[in-house]
């Protein structure tokens, strides 16, 4: 019986993660279809581009909550099974990136793929669910990367790396409650984010990835371009 509950919790994690919060928020606020804006992803960064700061923030917070909720439910109903506790948020990340509610079809009605986000916010949510205090480390570090490096894609990938470091350091220090499963969560989340961000990684390599204007990198780049224009 417990194994059926555990499987159900993992599937529930996927369904919760599949809820397209960004798509819903932007649609309600502006009437736009977020899938047709910029990157076409449904996460907080694209919601911010489409509908402003508060829409982006609300999307990010709800996406964090989706994966955290998946962990909390797993811990509550899976008899504290650590494997289920990490598979549930991983399923939520997969649901966020490949939402059951956002299939895409070609002109002939043939299924192409499932749309979604990149998985950064749900990755943070999963880490919070596994260890609540991780939010005090991952959010500031993620903000530091965002406002200095200035690439949303790099920030997204970095939060998963921070999860590995946070859980790895806890394990190395012998902190009560620390375990290898949490480190495995960080590793799998990193792989999922890197896979989802393949187009952005290619842009980074080509030097064409979009830089956030309010970041240190963005400000320095704008100043450099201004100087070039003044010399012409």
SEDRENNU-319589 format. One record per residue (C-alpha): x, y, z; residue in three letters; residue number from 0. Coordinates in steps of 0.25 Angstrom, whole numbers, plus 5000, padded with zeros to 4 digits. Each point is the difference from the previous one (the first is absolute). Layout:
BEGIN
[[X,Y,Z],'Ala',NUM]
...
REM end
This chain:
BEGIN
[[5000,5000,5000],'Unk',0]
[[5011,5010,5004],'Unk',1]
[[5007,4998,4986],'Unk',2]
[[4987,5004,4993],'Unk',3]
[[4999,5012,5009],'Unk',4]
[[5015,5004,4997],'Unk',5]
[[4998,4998,4985],'Unk',6]
[[4987,5009,5001],'Unk',7]
[[5008,5011,5008],'Unk',8]
[[5011,5000,4988],'Unk',9]
[[4989,5002,4990],'Unk',10]
[[4993,5010,5009],'Unk',11]
[[5013,5008,5000],'Unk',12]
[[5000,5000,4985],'Unk',13]
[[4986,5005,4999],'Unk',14]
[[5002,5011,5010],'Unk',15]
[[5013,5004,4992],'Unk',16]
[[4992,5000,4987],'Unk',17]
[[4991,5011,5005],'Unk',18]
[[5004,5012,4991],'Unk',19]
[[5000,5011,5010],'Unk',20]
[[5007,5010,4991],'Unk',21]
[[4991,4997,4989],'Unk',22]
[[4988,5002,5008],'Unk',23]
[[5005,5013,5007],'Unk',24]
[[5004,5007,4987],'Unk',25]
[[4987,4996,4994],'Unk',26]
[[4992,5006,5011],'Unk',27]
[[5008,5013,5001],'Unk',28]
[[5003,5003,4985],'Unk',29]
[[4992,4990,4991],'Unk',30]
[[5013,4996,4994],'Unk',31]
[[5004,4985,4998],'Unk',32]
[[5013,4999,5007],'Unk',33]
[[5004,4989,4990],'Unk',34]
[[5001,5011,4989],'Unk',35]
[[5009,5009,5008],'Unk',36]
[[5015,5000,4999],'Unk',37]
[[5006,4987,5004],'Unk',38]
[[4985,4994,5000],'Unk',39]
[[5003,4994,5014],'Unk',40]
[[4990,5001,5011],'Unk',41]
[[5009,5003,5012],'Unk',42]
[[5002,5013,5008],'Unk',43]
[[5011,5006,4991],'Unk',44]
[[4991,5000,4987],'Unk',45]
[[4987,5004,5008],'Unk',46]
[[5008,5012,5005],'Unk',47]
[[5003,5004,4985],'Unk',48]
[[4986,4998,4996],'Unk',49]
[[4992,5006,5012],'Unk',50]
[[5010,5007,5009],'Unk',51]
[[5007,4998,5014],'Unk',52]
[[4988,4996,5008],'Unk',53]
[[4996,4989,4990],'Unk',54]
[[5014,4995,4999],'Unk',55]
[[5001,5000,5015],'Unk',56]
[[4987,4993,5002],'Unk',57]
[[5003,4989,4990],'Unk',58]
[[5013,4997,5006],'Unk',59]
[[4995,4999,5014],'Unk',60]
[[4989,4991,4996],'Unk',61]
[[5009,4991,4992],'Unk',62]
[[5009,4999,5012],'Unk',63]
[[4988,4996,5008],'Unk',64]
[[4996,4989,4990],'Unk',65]
[[5012,4992,5002],'Unk',66]
[[5001,5003,5015],'Unk',67]
[[4986,4995,5002],'Unk',68]
[[5003,4987,4992],'Unk',69]
[[5011,4998,5011],'Unk',70]
[[4991,5003,5012],'Unk',71]
[[4990,4990,4995],'Unk',72]
[[5010,4989,4997],'Unk',73]
[[5006,5002,5014],'Unk',74]
[[4986,5000,5006],'Unk',75]
[[4995,4988,4993],'Unk',76]
[[5012,4991,4996],'Unk',77]
[[5004,4996,5014],'Unk',78]
[[5012,5009,4999],'Unk',79]
[[5005,4992,4988],'Unk',80]
[[5012,5009,4995],'Unk',81]
[[5000,4994,4986],'Unk',82]
[[4986,5005,4998],'Unk',83]
[[5003,5013,5007],'Unk',84]
[[5010,5003,4988],'Unk',85]
[[4992,4994,4989],'Unk',86]
[[4988,5008,5003],'Unk',87]
[[5006,5014,4998],'Unk',88]
[[5008,4994,4988],'Unk',89]
[[4987,4996,4994],'Unk',90]
[[4995,5014,5003],'Unk',91]
[[5012,5006,4992],'Unk',92]
[[4997,4991,4989],'Unk',93]
[[4985,5004,5000],'Unk',94]
[[5004,5015,5000],'Unk',95]
[[5009,4998,4988],'Unk',96]
[[4991,4991,4993],'Unk',97]
[[4986,5003,5004],'Unk',98]
[[4989,4990,4998],'Unk',99]
[[4991,5012,4998],'Unk',100]
[[5008,5006,4989],'Unk',101]
[[5001,4991,4988],'Unk',102]
[[5005,5006,4987],'Unk',103]
[[4995,4995,4986],'Unk',104]
[[5004,5002,4986],'Unk',105]
[[4991,5006,4989],'Unk',106]
[[4995,4985,4997],'Unk',107]
[[4996,4998,5015],'Unk',108]
[[5012,4991,5003],'Unk',109]
[[5006,5001,5013],'Unk',110]
[[5013,5006,5001],'Unk',111]
[[5004,5003,5015],'Unk',112]
[[4996,5004,5013],'Unk',113]
[[5003,5015,5003],'Unk',114]
[[5004,5006,5014],'Unk',115]
[[5011,5007,5007],'Unk',116]
[[5015,4998,5003],'Unk',117]
[[4999,4994,5014],'Unk',118]
[[5007,5010,5009],'Unk',119]
[[4989,5004,5009],'Unk',120]
[[4995,4986,5003],'Unk',121]
[[5015,4996,5002],'Unk',122]
[[5000,5010,5011],'Unk',123]
[[4987,4996,5005],'Unk',124]
[[5004,4985,5001],'Unk',125]
[[5013,5004,5008],'Unk',126]
[[4991,5008,5010],'Unk',127]
[[4991,4988,5002],'Unk',128]
[[5012,4991,5003],'Unk',129]
[[5006,5010,5009],'Unk',130]
[[4993,5013,5002],'Unk',131]
[[5012,5008,5004],'Unk',132]
[[5006,4998,4987],'Unk',133]
[[4992,5012,4995],'Unk',134]
[[5009,5009,5009],'Unk',135]
[[5012,4996,4991],'Unk',136]
[[4995,4997,4986],'Unk',137]
[[4991,5012,4998],'Unk',138]
[[5011,5010,5004],'Unk',139]
[[5011,4993,4992],'Unk',140]
[[4990,4999,4988],'Unk',141]
[[4997,5015,5001],'Unk',142]
[[5015,5003,5001],'Unk',143]
[[5002,4992,4987],'Unk',144]
[[4988,5007,4993],'Unk',145]
[[5004,5014,5003],'Unk',146]
[[5015,4998,4997],'Unk',147]
[[5001,4990,4989],'Unk',148]
[[4987,5005,4994],'Unk',149]
[[4996,4987,4993],'Unk',150]
[[4986,4994,5004],'Unk',151]
[[5004,4987,4994],'Unk',152]
[[5013,4999,5008],'Unk',153]
[[4993,5004,5013],'Unk',154]
[[4990,4989,4997],'Unk',155]
[[5011,4990,4999],'Unk',156]
[[5008,5005,5012],'Unk',157]
[[4988,4998,5010],'Unk',158]
[[5001,4985,4997],'Unk',159]
[[5015,5000,5002],'Unk',160]
[[4998,5008,5013],'Unk',161]
[[4990,4989,5005],'Unk',162]
[[5011,4989,4997],'Unk',163]
[[5010,5009,5008],'Unk',164]
[[4990,5003,5012],'Unk',165]
[[4996,4985,5002],'Unk',166]
[[5015,4995,4997],'Unk',167]
[[5005,5009,5011],'Unk',168]
[[4989,4996,5010],'Unk',169]
[[5004,4986,4997],'Unk',170]
[[5015,5002,5002],'Unk',171]
[[4998,5008,5013],'Unk',172]
[[4991,4988,5005],'Unk',173]
[[4988,5009,5003],'Unk',174]
[[4988,4992,5005],'Unk',175]
[[4990,4997,4990],'Unk',176]
[[5010,5002,4988],'Unk',177]
[[5001,4988,4990],'Unk',178]
[[5005,4996,4987],'Unk',179]
[[4986,5000,4993],'Unk',180]
[[5000,5015,5002],'Unk',181]
[[5013,5001,4992],'Unk',182]
[[4994,4991,4989],'Unk',183]
[[4988,5010,4999],'Unk',184]
[[5010,5011,4997],'Unk',185]
[[5007,4992,4990],'Unk',186]
[[4988,4996,4992],'Unk',187]
[[4994,5014,5001],'Unk',188]
[[5013,5005,4994],'Unk',189]
[[4999,4990,4988],'Unk',190]
[[4985,5004,4998],'Unk',191]
[[5003,5015,5000],'Unk',192]
[[5012,4998,4991],'Unk',193]
[[4992,4992,4990],'Unk',194]
[[4988,5010,5000],'Unk',195]
[[5010,5012,4998],'Unk',196]
[[5007,4994,4988],'Unk',197]
[[4996,5011,4990],'Unk',198]
[[5005,5010,5011],'Unk',199]
[[5013,4993,5002],'Unk',200]
[[5003,5001,4985],'Unk',201]
[[4997,5015,5000],'Unk',202]
[[5009,5001,5012],'Unk',203]
[[5011,4993,4991],'Unk',204]
[[4997,5009,4988],'Unk',205]
[[5000,5013,5009],'Unk',206]
[[4985,5003,4996],'Unk',207]
[[4993,4997,5013],'Unk',208]
[[4992,5011,5005],'Unk',209]
[[5006,5008,5012],'Unk',210]
[[4990,5006,5011],'Unk',211]
[[5002,5015,4999],'Unk',212]
[[4999,5002,5015],'Unk',213]
[[5012,4991,5003],'Unk',214]
[[5014,5004,5002],'Unk',215]
[[5004,4993,4987],'Unk',216]
[[4988,5007,4993],'Unk',217]
[[5004,5014,5005],'Unk',218]
[[5014,4998,4996],'Unk',219]
[[4996,4995,4986],'Unk',220]
[[4991,5012,4998],'Unk',221]
[[5011,5010,5004],'Unk',222]
[[5009,4993,4991],'Unk',223]
[[4991,5001,4988],'Unk',224]
[[4997,5015,5004],'Unk',225]
[[5015,5003,4999],'Unk',226]
[[5001,4993,4986],'Unk',227]
[[4988,5008,4995],'Unk',228]
[[5006,5013,5005],'Unk',229]
[[5013,4997,4993],'Unk',230]
[[4993,4998,4986],'Unk',231]
REM end
